[in-house]
């Protein structure tokens, strides 16, 4: 079964609790919108709602090309304005 739920990533109490052992939580293209401090807070809040045996899937783009070689100026501008960042494998 799959269900989708709303919650405020910065308020753990609004994130739905685990439905029991084996619940999967997913964050898809969320963390790249936030700086390291806020991305860490998001992950800590989700993990706080999990139980033993649950899983957290993080689905993000991984930067494999040096930033100066990318040609996505609007994407980069969005990241710079809102403080997010693309991360390499080592950053995760």
Secondary structure, 3 states (H helix, E strand, C coil): CCCCCCCCCCCHHHCCCCCCCCCEEEEECCHHHCCHHHHHHHHHHHHHCCCCCCEEEEECCECCCCHHHCCCHHHHHHHHHHCCCCECCCCC
